Amino acid sequence: MRFVDLYYQDDIGNHGFLLRKGVVTTLDFPTASNTQALGVNETGTVVGTWNIVDADGNPLAVHGFIWKDGNFSQVDFPGAAATDLFGINAQGDIVGEWDSDIFGTTVHGFVLTKGQLITIDVPFTGSSYTQTNDINANGSIVGTWIDADGVPHGFLAEGAKFTSIDYPGSIGTTAWGINSAGQMVGNWFDTDGNTHGWVATPGDKGKPQ
């Protein structure tokens, strides 16, 4: 499952892009069928995902990437069939997700810090899906986990402490971003199928508003 993808599309495929100082730079990983740029930090380093698809559009390979000053590098979690990168902080710490099967349903989050790839799985009962979406300068991480009934929930990870995030009255919640002040943003879904945004600050004790 992918909740958000940032790219533009033409008759060739999907292309990532970077908008900086009014200039749009297209980002296409070499040999890729599709490229999606999903996160950028203060230094202009971009992270995202790219894939190769067959004639029917089915993915044959899914990899993460880092782009800096016109140069791409590929990132694959060891043993993974699919790796996606979603967020990067000012220090260059990166978060994303990996799966041992491109079409698998058991997905793990991870953080790449100081050259080490570390798996992140939320400790909540019934979860088989963890997606880490953003990391701030303090190392706090937000993301989305899915329970045994297929319901998405947001989460905040501060070291070994995990807090589940659910917007009041929603049928599902996601958490997408966190800044250096600890403010978080995400989406929530109502019973009519509508999508709404939410924001929470440390003073809210993590409660979305």
N, C-alpha and C positions, 0 to 999 in steps of 0.2 A: 504494500500500500504506500502511495506517495500522496501527501496532503498538499504539497505546494511545489511547483516547478517554475523557475524564472528563466525565460528564454523567449526568443522570437522564432517564428516558423515561416518557411517559404516552401516552394515546391520541391526543394532538395531535402529538407529535413529541419531539425531544431538546432538553433545556434545560441550559445551563451553570448552575453555582452557585458561590457563595463562602461558606465557613464561617468566620466571624470572631467571636471572643468568644462562642461558643455560639449565634450567630444565623446562620441560613441565608438567603442572598439569592439568588433566582433571577435568572439573567442570560439574557435573550432579546433578541437584536439586532432592532431594528425591521424588519419585513417578512420576517424569516427564517423558513424552514421548520424549520430545526434550528440550534441553537447549542451549541457545545462549548467550555467554559472549560478551558484546558490548562496555564496557568502563572500564577503570582502572585509578586510580590516583597514586600519588607519594608514598602513603603508602601501595600500593598493594591491596586496596579495589576494588573489581570488581562488576560491575552492569550489568544486562542483563534481559533476558526474558525466561520463560519456559512455556510449555503447556502440556496439555493432549489431545490426539487425539483418535478417535474411530477407528474401524477396517478398515475403508475406508480412514483414514488419515485426517478426518475433525476435526478441533479443538473443544473441548468441554469446555476448560478453558484456559485462557491466563493470566499470572501473571508476575510481575516484581520480581527481586530478588537482594539482596545485599550479597556478599560473602566476608568474612574477616577471615583470619587465619584458614581456614577449616570449618567455620561455615556459614550456609545459613540463611537468614531471608527473608520472603516474603513481598512484597510491593504491595498494591492494592489501587488505587485511590478510595475514597469513592463513591459508587454508580456505579462504572465502571464494565463492563463485561470483559474488556481487558485492561491490563496495561503493558507497555513496558518501561524499563529504558535504556537510551542510553549513558549518559555521567555523569561523576563525577569529581569535582575539588578537589584541595588539602584540602580545608576546609570541604569536605564531602557533599557539595551541589550537588544535583542530578537533572538531567533533563530527560524527557521522553515524552510519549504520553498516552492518555487514551481514551476509547470509551465506550459508554453505551451499545453497541451491538457488539459482536465479529465480525459480518459481516457487521457492519455499515459503512457508508461513511462520517459521520460527526465525525472528530477526533480532539481532543484537545491536545495541549502541556501542560506541567506543570513543575514546579520547586518544589523540596523538600528541604527546607532550615530551619534550626533550629526547626525541627520537624513539620513544617507546609507545607501542600500540597497546592500549588497555581496554578490554571488554567491559561494557557497562550493561548490566541487566537489573531492572528495577526489582526490589524484593517483594513486590505486592503479590498476593495470592491470585493464581489464575492467569498471570501474565505470560505470554509467549512472544511478545513483540515490544521491543524498546527502540525508540528512535531519538537520538540526541541531536538537537537542532541548533543550539547556540551555547557559547561559553563566553563569560565576561573576563575582565582583567584580573578578577579575584579567583578565577577558577570555578565559579558557580555555573552549573549547567542546567538548561531547561530542555524539555523534550516532550515526547508523547509516548504513552504506553497503552496497550490494548488488552482488555480483560477477556475472560473465557467466553463471554457473550458477544464479543466483537465490538464493545463500546470503547471509544477512545477517551483517555484522560490525560491531562497535562501532568508534568512532574517537575520538581526542583531538586537538584542534587547538590548538596554542599558537603564535599568530602564524602564520608560514608553515610551521611544523613539524607534520606529521601523523603520528600513530601509530595503526596498526590494532590493535584489541583483540579477541582471541579467547579465550574460556574454554577451558582445556585439556580435550580430549576431547569438546567440544561439536560439534553439527552446525550451529550458528548462534549468534550473540551480538548483543545490542543494548546500547547505552549510553544511559541516560535522564537522569542527573542528576550535577551536580558542584557541590560547595560551595566556600566561600572558602579552605578548607584544602587543596583539591585532591583530596578524597575523591570517588570516583566510584561510581555504582551502575548496575545494569542487569539484564538477563536472559540466560540461556543455555538452550539446548534440547538434550535428550538424544536418543538414537536411538529411544527408545520414544515420542517425541512429548511428553514432559513438559517443563514450563517451570520453571526455577529462578531464584533471584536470586543476584547476586554483588555484592561490594563490593571496591574497591581503594583503597589509600592511597598517598601519594607514597613511603612507605618500601617499598612492594611493587614499586616501579619500574613501576607501571602494570599489574602482573599481577593479574587478578581472583582473588578467593578465595571 
